[in-house]
Amino acid sequence: MFVTSDFPAENPRKQTTQLILYKTVVPHMRKRNLTFIIGVLLIVFHSQIFAQETEMEKKISELFFGLNLNQKPSEIVKESDFEFEYGWTSVIADFKDYSYTTEFKKHPTIKSEIKEGTFSIGFGSHDEKYGIFGLSLVIRFSNEYDQIDEYEKLKTEFEKYSSKTIIETTQNEDYEVKSEVVVYQKEKNSEIPKISFYFDQSDKNDFPIVITFSTSWKMDELKKLIEQQNGN
C-alpha cells in the first residue's frame, strides 16, 4: 500500500521502508487496542450487573421495611421494630414449618391508604440446610383503584430486574381479569431468589395485594447446589 503526497520525498527508498514498517505495526496495535476495548467493556458490563443487583436488593429491602434479608429469619425479627408472633405447624412427621407474623397500617413505599397489612416470615426445618425461607406482605385496600394502581407500580418497578418472568391471570365469563400473579426470577435457571406480586378481585369487598419474596441466607451454598444440578 502506497500513500501519495503533494510534497516529494527527500529519500523515496527511506519512505518506502517506513511504509512497510507502518504496515507491520498497525495490525499489532489494532489487536492490542481491541483487547483493551473488550476488557473495558467487560468491566463496564460486570459493573452494571453488580449495580443492578445491588439496586434490586435495596428495592426489595425497602418493600420489607428496610430490613436486611440476607440473614436468618430470627435475626431479621431481632432487627425489626415489629412485635412478631411466633408459631409452627407440622404436616409431615419430623418436619416443621415455622412462621413469624405481625401487622401494620403504614408502609414505606405503598402510598395509598392501607386498610390492613400483614407481614410474615416463614421457613421449614427441611429447608434449613440451604437457608431457604420466604417473606410475604398481604396488603388490603379500601377500593380496587388503589389496589390496581399499587399493583401496576410494583410490576413496573421490578420488571427491569427480572431474567425470567411468569404471568398468570384468571378471567370471569366476561373475560375480565379478576386476579393476576407476576413472578420475577433473578436467575433464569433458579427459582431463588424470586419475587411475586398478586392481586385478587373475586370478592367485591376485599382488595388485596400479596407480595412474596423467596430467598436464602446461605445463597453461596445454594448457588453451588444449583450449578451442580445444572451440570455446570
Sequence and secondary structure as in RCSB ss.txt:
>XXXX:A:sequence
MFVTSDFPAENPRKQTTQLILYKTVVPHMRKRNLTFIIGVLLIVFHSQIFAQETEMEKKISELFFGLNLNQKPSE
IVKESDFEFEYGWTSVIADFKDYSYTTEFKKHPTIKSEIKEGTFSIGFGSHDEKYGIFGLSLVIRFSNEYDQIDE
YEKLKTEFEKYSSKTIIETTQNEDYEVKSEVVVYQKEKNSEIPKISFYFDQSDKNDFPIVITFSTSWKMDELKKL
IEQQNGN
>XXXX:A:secstr
     SS  S HHHHHHHHHHHHHHHHHHHHHHHHHHHHHHHHHHHHHHHHHHHHHHHHHHHHTTT   SS HHH
HHHHSSS  EEEEE SSTT  EEEEEEEES  SS  S  SEEEEEEEEEGGGGGGTEEEEEEEEEESSHHHHHHH
HHHHHHHHHTT SEEEEEEEE TT  EEEEEEEEEEETTEEEEEEEEEEE SSTT EEEEEEEEEES HHHHHHH
HHHHTT 
